[in-house]
Amino acid sequence: MWSVPKKRFLKLRRLSACCLLALLCLLANGMASAARPETHAYLLRGIFNVSVGLDVLASKLAKRGIAASVYGPLDENSVVDVAIQDYRSGKARSIVLIGHSLGAGAAVSVASRLA
């Protein structure tokens, strides 16, 4: 039968306890940061504003404590202006851009302008 010396067993046990504690701290911190009010998601619909699934996604994000705004694909300038204003005021520190179809292209454009 396989046996581990007692001294080595205690080191392994202490190491695993430390790893478990670190994992729990990371998980707790991750859950807290996921719902931080400084995160804002800007969602851009596809052509003709038919991406109604983004409205559902925005409400799901809001339930998790993440601010979300839905825009049309041609509202690129508005998204840039609002995101900059929110960032400068401290309202948004993490900016998330989500786009569907034509809105995805607009999201890429917004990202390059915010850079």
N, C-alpha and C positions, 0 to 999 in steps of 0.2 A: 504494500500500500504506500502511496505517495504521502510524504509528510514534509512539512515546512518547519524549519527551526523556529522556536518561539519568538526570538528577537526579530527575525525577518517577518513573521506573521504579524507582529504588532506594528511594524513599519508599514506593511501593506494595508493593514486595517486603518491606520492613521491616514495614510495617503488616500484611501478610498473615501474616508469620512470627509477629508478636505475637498476632494473632487466633487462629492455629492453636495457639500455646502456651497462650493463655487457655482455649481450647476443651478442650484436653487436660487442663488443670488442673481445669476444671469437671467433666469426665467422670470423672476419677480421684477427685475429691472426692465426686461423686455416688454412685459405686460403693461407696466406703468408707462413706458415711453410710447407704446402703440396708441395710447389714448391721450397723449399730450395735446393740449389745446393749441400748441404752436404748429401743429401739422395741418396743412390745408391742401385738399385735393381739388384740382380744377379739371372738370370733365368736359370734353368737347364732343358734341354730337356729330353724326355724319350728315351727308347732304340732305336737304329738306327737313332737317331736325327730326328724322324718323328713329333715331337711336333712343327709344324710350327706356331701354334697359339701363341706361346711364342714370336715369332718375331713380330707379330702384336701387342701383348701386350707391348713389349719393345718400339715400335714406338709410341704407345699411351702415354706411360709414358714419353717419351722424349718430346712429344708435350706439356705435362704439366710441363715440367721443371725438371723432375726427371731422373737422369742418369740411364741407364739400359744396361746391358751386357748379352748376351745369350751365354751359354756354353752347351757342350754335357754332358751326364750323367757321363762320365768317366773323366771329367776335374775337378774333385773335388779338387785336389791339387792346380791347377791353380787358382781356385776361392778363396781358402783359402789364397794363397800367395798374390793375387791381392787385396783382401779385407783388409788384414792386412796392406799392403803397402798404400792403399788409406786411411785407418783410421789413420795411423801414420803420413801421410803427411797432414791430415786435409781435404782431398778431400771428404771423406765420414765419417760422424758422425753417421748417421742412416743407418744401413745395413738391407736390405730386401732380404730374400731368398725365391724364388718361384721355385717349381719343379713340373714336370708332370711325372707320372708313375715312371720309374727308377730314374728320376731326382729328384723326391720327396724324395726318400731314400737318394740320394746324398746330397740334401739340409739339411736333418736332420743331416747327418754326418758332413757337413760343419759347421752347427750351433754348434754342440758339440765341434768341434775342435776350433772354434772361441771363445767359452766361456772361 
